[in-house]
Structure formats: structure tokens, C-alpha cells
């Protein structure tokens, strides 16, 4: 079901470190709780702009734990599973790899974004908007 190119694209994107000079300091971020993630993201199609790679992708998180991904910057689609850790990290497993992100709102404008950690000044991985 996956093309070799799609798998390579996903693996490359997963391997690229998140680097952003515009990372918002933690005090400008309001991290979402498990309940807020469920009410804000689940069941709503989102578009993610990865700041390190420039890749734009669509994501759909379903209430039953499924997730669909589509690369809008080139070919590539995948499906997998998502779950939430007690600390608020949302994790996605696709193609035998799991990655986790912490979701937050930026206080000044309410925009959604995510980072790999909750550490102060952790680079923003992706900015999010709803379709």
C-alpha cells in the first residue's frame, strides 16, 4: 500500500531535526492537556507546516485511535495509530516508528503548534491550522 517514495519521505521527515530560529519561549506557550488535545484536534482535519523541512501535510486524527497522513508537498500517504501519554504528549506510530509531540497555543495570537519537548525554548517543529 505504501510506495517506496512515501516510506522514504516519511523516514526523512522523521529523521530531520526540528530547527527554528522563531521558536516561542515556553512562557509564551500554553501547552494543551490530554482533554484539550482530544477536544481540539481529534476528528478535525489539520494542515501541518514543518518548519525545518518546509513540508506541508494533512493529518486526520480519529476518535478510535487511527490517524491518516498525506504529504501536500509531494507524493506520500500513510496511516497509523495515535495515543496520548499522561504528560500530554501525543504519539503517532506509522511504518513501525513512533514519534511524540507536545501541542501548544501561542499566547499572543492563539495559533497552534507543536514541539518535541516541553523544555524552555524547545524548537517549534510545526505550525498547525485547521482545514
Contact map, one row per residue, 1 for C-alpha under 8 A:
11100000000000000000000000000000000000000000000000000000000000000000000000000000000000000000000000000000000000000000000000000000000
11110110000000000000000000000000000000000000000000000000000000000000000000011100000000000000000000000000000000000000000000000000000
11111110000000000000000000000000000000000000000000000000000000000000000000010000000000000000000000000000000000000000000000000000000
01111111000000000000000000000000000000000000000000000000000000000000000000000000000000000000000000000000000000000000000000000000000
00111111100000000000000000000000000000000000000000000000000000000000000000110000000000000000000000000000000000000000000000000000000
01111111110000000000000000000000000000000000000000000000000000000000000000111100000000000000000000000000000000000000000000000000000
01111111111000000000000000000000000000000000000000000000000000000000000000010000000000000000001000000000000000000000000000000000000
00011111111100000000000000000000000000000000000000000000000000000000000000000000000000000000000000000000000000000000000000000000000
00001111111110000000000000000000000000000000000000000000000000000000000000010000000000000000000000000000000000000000000000000000000
00000111111111000000000000000000000000000000000000000000000000000000000000010000000000000000000000000000000000000000000000000000000
00000011111111100000000000000000000000000000000000000000000000000000000000000000000000000000000000000000000000000000000000000000000
00000001111111110000000000000000000000000000000000000000000000000000000000000000000000000000000000000000000000000000000000000000000
00000000111111110000000000000000000000000000000000001000000000000000000000000000000000000000000000000000000000000000000000000000000
00000000011111111000000000000000000000000000000000000000000000000000000000000000000000000000000000100000000000000000000000000000000
00000000001111111000000000000000000000000000000000000000000000000000000000000000000000000000000000000000000000000000000000000000000
00000000000111111100000000000000000000000000000000011000000000000000000000000000000000000000000000000000000000000000000000000000000
00000000000001111110000000000000000000000000000000010000000000000000000000000000000000000000000000000000000000000000000000000000000
00000000000000011111000000000000000000000000000000110000000000000000000000000000000000000000000000000000000000000000000000111000000
00000000000000001111100000000000000000000000000000110000000000000000000000000000000000000000000000000000000000000000000000111000000
00000000000000000111111000000000000000000000000000110000000000000000000000000000000000000000000000000000000000000000000000111000000
00000000000000000011111000000000000000000000000000000000000000000000000000000000000000000000000000000000000000000000000000100000000
00000000000000000001111100000000000000000000000000000000000000000000000000000000000000000000000000000000000000000000000000110000000
00000000000000000001111110000000000000000000000000000000000000000000000000000000000000000000000000000000000000000000000011110000000
00000000000000000000011111011000000000000000000000000000000000000000000000000000000000000000000000000000010000000000000011110000000
00000000000000000000001111111000000000000000000000000000000000000000000000000000000000000000000000000000000000000000000111000000000
00000000000000000000000111111100000000000000000000000000000000000000000000000000000000000000000000000000000000000000011111000000000
00000000000000000000000011111100000000000000000000000000000000000000000000000000000000000000000000000000000000000000000100000000000
00000000000000000000000111111100000000000000000000000000000000000000000000000000000000000000000000000000011100000000000000000000000
00000000000000000000000111111110000000000000000000000000000000000000000000000000000000000000000000000001111000000000000000000000000
00000000000000000000000001111111000000000000000000000000000000000000000000000000000000000000000000000001111000000000000000000000000
00000000000000000000000000001111100000000000000000000000000000000000000000000000000000000000000000000111100000000000000000000000000
00000000000000000000000000000111111110000000000000000000000000000000000000000000000000010000000000000111100000000000000000000000000
00000000000000000000000000000011111110000000000000000000000000000000000000000000000000110000000000000000000000000000000000000000000
00000000000000000000000000000001111111000000000000000000000000000000000000000000000111111000000000000000000000000000000000000000000
00000000000000000000000000000001111111100000000000000000000000000000000000000000000000000000000000000000000000000000000000000000000
00000000000000000000000000000001111111110000000000000000000000000000000000000000000000000000000000000000000000000000000000000000000
00000000000000000000000000000001111111111100000000000000000000000000000000000000000000010000000000000010000000000000000000000000000
00000000000000000000000000000000011111111100000000000000000000000000000000000000000000000000000000000000000000000000000000000000000
00000000000000000000000000000000001111111100000000000000000000000000000000000000000000000000000000000000000000000000000000000000000
00000000000000000000000000000000000111111101000000000000000000000000000000000000000000000000000000000000000000000000000000000000000
00000000000000000000000000000000000011111111110000000000000010000000000000000000000000000000000000000000000000000000000000000000000
00000000000000000000000000000000000011111111000000000000000111100000000000000000000000000000000000000000000000000000000000000000000
00000000000000000000000000000000000000001111100000000000000111100000000000000000000000000000000000000000000000000000000000000000000
00000000000000000000000000000000000000011111110000000000000110000000000000000000000000000000000000000000000000000000000000000000011
00000000000000000000000000000000000000001011111000000000011110000000000000000000000000000000000000000000000000000000000000000000011
00000000000000000000000000000000000000001001111100000000011100000000000000000000000000000000000000000000000000000000000000000001111
00000000000000000000000000000000000000000000111110000001111000000000000000000000000000000000000000000000000000000000000000000001111
00000000000000000000000000000000000000000000011111000001111000000000000000000000000000000000000000000000000000000000000000000111100
00000000000000000000000000000000000000000000001111100111100000000000000000000000000000000000000000000000000000000000000000000111000
00000000000000000000000000000000000000000000000111111111000000000000000000000000000000000000000000000000000000000000000000001110000
00000000000000000111000000000000000000000000000011111110000000000000000000000000000000000000000000000000000000000000000000011110000
00000000000000011111000000000000000000000000000001111100000000000000000000000000000000000000000000000000000000000000000000001000000
00000000000010010000000000000000000000000000000001111110000000000000000000000000000000000000000000000000000000000000000000000000000
00000000000000000000000000000000000000000000000011111111000000000000000000000000000000000000000000000000000000000000000000000000000
00000000000000000000000000000000000000000000000011101111100000000000001110000000000000000000000000000000000000000000000000000000000
00000000000000000000000000000000000000000000001111000111110000000000001110000000000000000000000000000000000000000000000000000000000
00000000000000000000000000000000000000000000001110000011111000000000111110000000000000000000000000000000000000000000000000000000000
00000000000000000000000000000000000000000000111100000001111100000001111100000000000000000000000000000000000000000000000000000000000
00000000000000000000000000000000000000000000111100000000111110000011110000000000000000000000000000000000000000000000000000000000000
00000000000000000000000000000000000000000111110000000000011111000011100000000000000000000000000000000000000000000000000000000000000
00000000000000000000000000000000000000001111100000000000001111101111000000000000010000000000000000000000000000000000000000000000000
00000000000000000000000000000000000000000110000000000000000111111110000000000000000000000000000000000000000000000000000000000000000
00000000000000000000000000000000000000000110000000000000000011111100000000000000000000000000000000000000000000000000000000000000000
00000000000000000000000000000000000000000000000000000000000001111100000000000000000000000000000000000000000000000000000000000000000
00000000000000000000000000000000000000000000000000000000000011111110000000000000111000000000000000000000000000000000000000000000000
00000000000000000000000000000000000000000000000000000000000011111111000000000011110000000000000000000000000000000000000000000000000
00000000000000000000000000000000000000000000000000000000001111001111100000000011110000000001000000000000000000000000000000000000000
00000000000000000000000000000000000000000000000000000000011110000111110000001111000000000000000000000000000000000000000000000000000
00000000000000000000000000000000000000000000000000000000111100000011111000001110000000000000000000000000000000000000000000000000000
00000000000000000000000000000000000000000000000000000000111000000001111100111100000000000000000000000000000000000000000000000000000
00000000000000000000000000000000000000000000000000000011110000000000111111111000000000000000000000000000000000000000000000000000000
00000000000000000000000000000000000000000000000000000011110000000000011111100000000000000000000000000000000000000000000000000000000
00000000000000000000000000000000000000000000000000000011100000000000001111100000000000000000000000000000000000000000000000000000000
00000000000000000000000000000000000000000000000000000000000000000000001111110000000000000000000000000000000000000000000000000000000
00001100000000000000000000000000000000000000000000000000000000000000011111111000000000000000000000000000000000000000000000000000000
01101110110000000000000000000000000000000000000000000000000000000000011001111100000000000000000000000000000000000000000000000000000
01000100000000000000000000000000000000000000000000000000000000000001111000111110000000000000000000000000000000000000000000000000000
01000100000000000000000000000000000000000000000000000000000000000001110000011111000000000000011000000000000000000000000000000000000
00000000000000000000000000000000000000000000000000000000000000000111100000001111100000000000010000000000000000000000000000000000000
00000000000000000000000000000000000000000000000000000000000000000111000000000111110000000001111000000000000000000000000000000000000
00000000000000000000000000000000000000000000000000000000000000001110000000000011111000000001110000000000000000000000000000000000000
00000000000000000000000000000000000000000000000000000000000010001110000000000001111100000111100000000000000000000000000000000000000
00000000000000000000000000000000000000000000000000000000000000001000000000000000111110000111000000000000000000000000000000000000000
00000000000000000000000000000000010000000000000000000000000000000000000000000000011111011110000000000000000000000000000000000000000
00000000000000000000000000000000010000000000000000000000000000000000000000000000001111111110000000000000000000000000000000000000000
00000000000000000000000000000000010000000000000000000000000000000000000000000000000111111000000000000000000000000000000000000000000
00000000000000000000000000000000110000000000000000000000000000000000000000000000000011111000000000000000000000000000000000000000000
00000000000000000000000000000001110010000000000000000000000000000000000000000000000111111100000000000110000000000000000000000000000
00000000000000000000000000000000010000000000000000000000000000000000000000000000000111111110000000011110000000000000000000000000000
00000000000000000000000000000000000000000000000000000000000000000000000000000000011110011111000000011110000000000000000000000000000
00000000000000000000000000000000000000000000000000000000000000000000000000000000011110001111100001111000000000000000000000000000000
00000000000000000000000000000000000000000000000000000000000000000010000000000001111000000111110001110000000000000000000000000000000
00000000000000000000000000000000000000000000000000000000000000000000000000000001110000000011111111100000000000000000000000000000000
00000000000000000000000000000000000000000000000000000000000000000000000000000111100000000001111111000000000000000000000000000000000
00000010000000000000000000000000000000000000000000000000000000000000000000000101000000000000111110000000000000000000000000000000000
00000000000000000000000000000000000000000000000000000000000000000000000000000000000000000000111111000000000000000000000000000000000
00000000000000000000000000000000000000000000000000000000000000000000000000000000000000000000111111100000000000000000000000000000000
00000000000000000000000000000000000000000000000000000000000000000000000000000000000000000011110111110000000000000000000000000000000
00000000000001000000000000000000000000000000000000000000000000000000000000000000000000000011100011111000000000000000000000000000000
00000000000000000000000000000000000000000000000000000000000000000000000000000000000000001111000001111100000000000001000000000000000
00000000000000000000000000000000000000000000000000000000000000000000000000000000000000001110000000111110000000000111100000000000000
00000000000000000000000000000011000000000000000000000000000000000000000000000000000000011100000000011111000000000111110000000000000
00000000000000000000000000000011000010000000000000000000000000000000000000000000000000011100000000001111100000011110000000000000000
00000000000000000000000000001111000000000000000000000000000000000000000000000000000000000000000000000111110000011100000000000000000
00000000000000000000000000001111000000000000000000000000000000000000000000000000000000000000000000000011111001111000000000000000000
00000000000000000000000100011100000000000000000000000000000000000000000000000000000000000000000000000001111111111000000000000000000
00000000000000000000000000011100000000000000000000000000000000000000000000000000000000000000000000000000111111100000000000000000000
00000000000000000000000000010000000000000000000000000000000000000000000000000000000000000000000000000000011111000000000000000000000
00000000000000000000000000000000000000000000000000000000000000000000000000000000000000000000000000000000011111100000000000000000000
00000000000000000000000000000000000000000000000000000000000000000000000000000000000000000000000000000000111111110000000000000000000
00000000000000000000000000000000000000000000000000000000000000000000000000000000000000000000000000000000111011111000000000000011100
00000000000000000000000000000000000000000000000000000000000000000000000000000000000000000000000000000011110001111100000000000011100
00000000000000000000000000000000000000000000000000000000000000000000000000000000000000000000000000000011110000111110000000011111000
00000000000000000000000000000000000000000000000000000000000000000000000000000000000000000000000000001111000000011111000000011111000
00000000000000000000000000000000000000000000000000000000000000000000000000000000000000000000000000001110000000001111110001111100000
00000000000000000000000000000000000000000000000000000000000000000000000000000000000000000000000000011100000000000111110001111000000
00000000000000000000000000000000000000000000000000000000000000000000000000000000000000000000000000001100000000000011111001000000000
00000000000000000000000001000000000000000000000000000000000000000000000000000000000000000000000000000100000000000011111101000000000
00000000000000000000000001000000000000000000000000000000000000000000000000000000000000000000000000000000000000000000111111000000000
00000000000000000000000011100000000000000000000000000000000000000000000000000000000000000000000000000000000000000000011111000000000
00000000000000000000001111000000000000000000000000000000000000000000000000000000000000000000000000000000000000000000001111100000000
00000000000000000000001111000000000000000000000000000000000000000000000000000000000000000000000000000000000000000011111111110000000
00000000000000000111111100000000000000000000000000000000000000000000000000000000000000000000000000000000000000000011000011111000000
00000000000000000111011100000000000000000000000000100000000000000000000000000000000000000000000000000000000000001111000001111110000
00000000000000000111000000000000000000000000000001110000000000000000000000000000000000000000000000000000000000001111000000111110000
00000000000000000000000000000000000000000000000111100000000000000000000000000000000000000000000000000000000000001110000000011111000
00000000000000000000000000000000000000000000000111100000000000000000000000000000000000000000000000000000000000111100000000011111100
00000000000000000000000000000000000000000000011110000000000000000000000000000000000000000000000000000000000000111100000000000111110
00000000000000000000000000000000000000000000011100000000000000000000000000000000000000000000000000000000000000110000000000000011111
00000000000000000000000000000000000000000001111000000000000000000000000000000000000000000000000000000000000000000000000000000001111
00000000000000000000000000000000000000000001111000000000000000000000000000000000000000000000000000000000000000000000000000000000111
